Amino acid sequence: MKIIKSILVALFFVCFSVKAQNNLGKSDDVARIAIAPVVGSIPDMPLAAERILLNKMGQIASKNGMASAGNRFIMYPHVSIMSQDITATAPPMHAYNLDITLYIADNVTQTIFSSTTIPLKGVGKNPTKAYVGALKMLNYKRPEVKTFIQDGKDKIVEYYNSQCDFILKDAESLAGRKEFDEAIYTVMSIPDVCKDCYIKGKDVAVTIFKLKMENECMQNIADARAAKAKDDYDLAASYLAGILPDVSCYSDAQSLLKEIEDHRCAVALGKAKGAWSSGNSRDAGRWLGEVASDSKCYKEAMALGNEIKAKLKADEDREWDFKVKVQSDNVELEKQAIKAVRDVGVAFGENQQPTNINWINMD
């Protein structure tokens, strides 16, 4: 079985861990659609009110299992001041009547999926407190908010079901331009509630990830060699973390990794010898523990460890021990690679800030 394919397949099921369906309207389906709350430029809105509004929108998204840090599907507000008055009370208070319209939209295709307008009232000692007081009345439990969320979710699912072939083609085009991270993000964003598209996306992601690894392979080895030349062996090893057995330069990566491990072995053994020559058995044991069991100085490390153990007194012997690494760093590198695959799509989404979000027609 191809390792890259098995890893990707496993990752998709780990990430979603639920049975895919095409049914709409189920509460558990909502958790598979991700919406990012964003606030654009709203005239006359105090900064404190902007923070409250973003927090309230975040609550609406998270309480419905739809929170996201990406920038494709967004929840976007528009606030209209319907009236602003001074009350005839003692002391006088400021009173605001606001209409807040929430949109769920696709910021890429600039398509609005759902919207709702909610009237809010707030009273405070000054305009800012009155404005903030009104926004605090925005509650995720309101029936119109729940309907708004459900409609948005249904339309997004419908979008993926009807546009799946175009979405996959877009991802392949991105990969053709070597924009691999965005391509992977595109297909990994397909919710598993859209069963057919989700399964097709899985296959496309496998292909794109392998293309990404092939494209980056020799560059990663070059970067690893450069880091090794500067004696930054940890950085050098990190460049090799994503190179898996299915990639063409895997053998070159393993040869370089062996050189790095042998260097680490020599350094650790040298420090262990230095510590022992100073009579510091604890530090010697700690450094011996850095020697991997498949490194070239493993036998020498074992011999030194046994020598130290034999010369220690019985009471010290009970408290001193050393264990070389029983697994090579290759195992850790594979774990890092699996994590790297998962992180590709996530990192791309989180690093993208919503831009051009004022396109929604507010009229």
PETA-V164250 format. One record per pair of residues at least 24 apart in sequence whose C-alpha atoms are under 8 Angstrom apart, sorted by the first residue. I is the first residue (numbers start at 1). J is the second residue. D is the distance in Angstrom with one decimal. If there is no record, write none. Layout:
I | J | D
I | J | D
This chain:
2 | 246 | 6.8
3 | 244 | 7.5
3 | 245 | 7.0
3 | 246 | 6.6
4 | 206 | 7.1
4 | 210 | 7.1
4 | 244 | 7.1
4 | 246 | 6.6
5 | 206 | 5.7
7 | 338 | 6.7
8 | 202 | 7.7
8 | 205 | 7.6
8 | 206 | 6.1
8 | 341 | 7.4
9 | 202 | 7.0
9 | 206 | 7.9
11 | 338 | 8.0
11 | 342 | 6.6
12 | 202 | 7.1
16 | 192 | 7.1
19 | 192 | 7.8
20 | 192 | 5.0
20 | 193 | 4.9
20 | 194 | 6.9
20 | 195 | 5.2
21 | 192 | 7.0
21 | 193 | 4.7
21 | 194 | 6.2
21 | 195 | 5.2
22 | 193 | 5.3
22 | 194 | 5.1
22 | 195 | 5.7
23 | 193 | 7.3
24 | 154 | 6.2
24 | 157 | 7.7
25 | 150 | 7.2
25 | 154 | 7.1
29 | 193 | 6.2
30 | 64 | 6.7
30 | 65 | 6.4
30 | 66 | 6.7
30 | 150 | 7.7
30 | 153 | 6.5
31 | 64 | 6.8
31 | 65 | 4.3
31 | 66 | 5.5
32 | 65 | 7.5
32 | 66 | 7.0
32 | 191 | 5.5
32 | 192 | 6.9
32 | 193 | 6.9
33 | 65 | 7.8
33 | 66 | 5.5
33 | 153 | 6.7
33 | 156 | 7.8
33 | 191 | 6.2
34 | 65 | 7.8
34 | 66 | 4.5
34 | 67 | 5.5
34 | 68 | 5.0
34 | 70 | 8.0
34 | 73 | 6.9
35 | 61 | 6.6
35 | 66 | 5.3
35 | 67 | 5.4
35 | 68 | 5.1
35 | 69 | 7.8
35 | 70 | 7.6
35 | 72 | 7.9
35 | 73 | 5.1
35 | 74 | 5.1
35 | 75 | 6.3
35 | 104 | 7.8
36 | 61 | 7.7
36 | 67 | 6.1
36 | 68 | 4.7
36 | 69 | 5.6
36 | 70 | 6.1
36 | 71 | 6.3
36 | 72 | 7.8
36 | 73 | 6.3
36 | 74 | 4.6
36 | 75 | 6.0
37 | 61 | 7.4
37 | 67 | 7.9
37 | 68 | 7.9
37 | 74 | 5.6
37 | 75 | 4.6
37 | 76 | 6.3
38 | 74 | 6.6
38 | 75 | 6.2
38 | 76 | 5.6
38 | 77 | 7.7
38 | 354 | 7.5
39 | 76 | 6.1
39 | 77 | 6.4
40 | 76 | 7.6
40 | 77 | 7.9
40 | 357 | 6.4
40 | 358 | 6.6
41 | 358 | 7.7
42 | 78 | 7.1
42 | 79 | 7.0
45 | 131 | 8.0
46 | 128 | 6.2
46 | 131 | 7.9
48 | 128 | 7.6
48 | 132 | 7.1
49 | 128 | 7.2
49 | 131 | 6.6
49 | 132 | 4.9
49 | 135 | 7.2
52 | 132 | 6.9
52 | 135 | 6.9
52 | 136 | 7.1
53 | 135 | 6.3
53 | 136 | 7.8
56 | 136 | 7.5
56 | 138 | 6.7
56 | 139 | 7.2
56 | 140 | 7.8
59 | 140 | 6.7
60 | 139 | 7.5
60 | 140 | 4.7
60 | 145 | 7.9
63 | 140 | 7.3
64 | 149 | 7.8
69 | 349 | 6.5
69 | 350 | 5.0
70 | 348 | 8.0
70 | 349 | 4.3
70 | 350 | 5.1
70 | 351 | 7.6
70 | 352 | 6.3
70 | 353 | 7.3
70 | 354 | 7.7
71 | 107 | 7.0
71 | 349 | 6.7
71 | 350 | 8.0
71 | 352 | 6.2
71 | 353 | 6.1
71 | 354 | 4.8
72 | 106 | 5.6
72 | 107 | 5.0
72 | 108 | 5.9
72 | 354 | 7.6
73 | 104 | 7.0
73 | 105 | 5.6
73 | 106 | 4.6
73 | 107 | 6.0
74 | 103 | 7.8
74 | 104 | 5.6
74 | 105 | 5.4
74 | 106 | 6.4
74 | 107 | 6.6
75 | 102 | 6.7
75 | 103 | 5.4
75 | 104 | 4.6
75 | 105 | 6.5
76 | 102 | 5.7
76 | 103 | 5.1
76 | 104 | 6.5
76 | 105 | 7.6
77 | 101 | 5.6
77 | 102 | 4.5
77 | 103 | 6.2
78 | 102 | 6.5
78 | 362 | 7.1
92 | 125 | 7.6
93 | 123 | 6.6
93 | 124 | 5.7
93 | 125 | 5.1
93 | 126 | 7.0
94 | 123 | 5.6
94 | 124 | 5.4
94 | 125 | 6.0
94 | 126 | 5.8
94 | 127 | 5.8
94 | 130 | 6.0
95 | 121 | 7.4
95 | 122 | 5.7
95 | 123 | 4.4
95 | 124 | 6.7
95 | 127 | 7.7
95 | 130 | 5.9
96 | 121 | 5.7
96 | 122 | 5.3
96 | 123 | 6.4
96 | 127 | 8.0
96 | 130 | 6.1
96 | 131 | 6.2
96 | 134 | 7.0
97 | 121 | 4.7
97 | 122 | 6.8
97 | 134 | 7.4
98 | 134 | 7.1
104 | 149 | 7.9
104 | 152 | 5.9
105 | 152 | 8.0
107 | 354 | 7.8
107 | 357 | 7.0
110 | 359 | 7.4
110 | 360 | 7.5
112 | 360 | 7.8
113 | 151 | 7.4
113 | 152 | 5.2
113 | 155 | 5.7
113 | 156 | 7.1
114 | 148 | 6.1
114 | 149 | 7.7
114 | 151 | 6.0
114 | 152 | 5.0
114 | 155 | 7.8
115 | 148 | 6.1
115 | 152 | 8.0
116 | 144 | 7.0
116 | 145 | 7.3
116 | 148 | 6.1
118 | 144 | 7.9
157 | 191 | 7.8
157 | 193 | 7.4
157 | 194 | 6.4
160 | 190 | 7.1
160 | 194 | 6.7
160 | 197 | 7.0
161 | 194 | 6.2
161 | 196 | 7.8
161 | 197 | 6.6
164 | 197 | 5.6
168 | 201 | 6.7
168 | 204 | 7.3
172 | 204 | 7.7
172 | 208 | 7.5
175 | 208 | 6.4
175 | 211 | 7.8
175 | 212 | 8.0
178 | 212 | 7.5
180 | 208 | 6.7
180 | 209 | 7.4
180 | 211 | 8.0
180 | 212 | 5.9
181 | 344 | 5.9
181 | 345 | 6.3
181 | 348 | 6.3
182 | 345 | 7.1
182 | 348 | 6.5
183 | 208 | 7.4
184 | 208 | 6.8
184 | 209 | 7.2
184 | 344 | 7.1
184 | 345 | 5.6
185 | 344 | 7.1
185 | 345 | 4.0
185 | 346 | 7.0
185 | 348 | 6.5
185 | 349 | 6.8
186 | 345 | 7.7
188 | 345 | 6.5
189 | 345 | 7.9
209 | 341 | 7.7
210 | 247 | 7.3
213 | 242 | 7.3
213 | 243 | 6.7
213 | 247 | 6.7
214 | 247 | 5.9
214 | 248 | 6.9
214 | 249 | 7.9
217 | 243 | 6.6
217 | 247 | 7.5
217 | 248 | 8.0
217 | 249 | 6.4
218 | 249 | 6.8
221 | 252 | 7.9
221 | 253 | 6.4
225 | 256 | 7.8
228 | 260 | 7.6
233 | 260 | 6.3
233 | 264 | 7.8
236 | 260 | 7.8
238 | 333 | 7.9
240 | 333 | 7.6
241 | 333 | 4.7
241 | 334 | 6.6
241 | 336 | 5.9
241 | 337 | 5.4
242 | 333 | 7.4
242 | 334 | 7.4
242 | 336 | 7.1
242 | 337 | 4.4
242 | 338 | 7.9
242 | 340 | 6.8
243 | 337 | 7.3
244 | 334 | 7.3
244 | 337 | 7.6
258 | 295 | 7.9
261 | 292 | 7.8
261 | 295 | 6.5
261 | 329 | 7.8
262 | 295 | 5.8
262 | 296 | 6.2
262 | 297 | 7.5
264 | 291 | 7.5
265 | 290 | 7.3
265 | 291 | 5.2
265 | 292 | 7.1
265 | 295 | 6.5
265 | 296 | 7.4
265 | 297 | 6.2
265 | 298 | 7.8
266 | 297 | 6.8
269 | 297 | 7.6
269 | 301 | 6.4
273 | 304 | 7.8
276 | 308 | 7.6
281 | 308 | 7.2
281 | 320 | 7.6
282 | 320 | 6.9
285 | 320 | 7.6
285 | 321 | 6.5
285 | 322 | 4.9
285 | 323 | 7.8
286 | 322 | 7.0
288 | 322 | 6.6
288 | 323 | 7.1
288 | 324 | 6.2
289 | 322 | 5.9
289 | 323 | 5.2
289 | 324 | 4.5
289 | 325 | 6.2
290 | 324 | 6.4
290 | 325 | 6.5
291 | 324 | 5.3
291 | 325 | 6.0
292 | 324 | 5.8
292 | 325 | 4.4
292 | 326 | 6.5
292 | 327 | 6.7
292 | 328 | 5.7
292 | 329 | 7.6
293 | 324 | 6.0
293 | 325 | 5.4
293 | 326 | 5.3
293 | 327 | 6.5
293 | 328 | 6.6
294 | 327 | 7.8
294 | 328 | 6.3
298 | 324 | 7.8
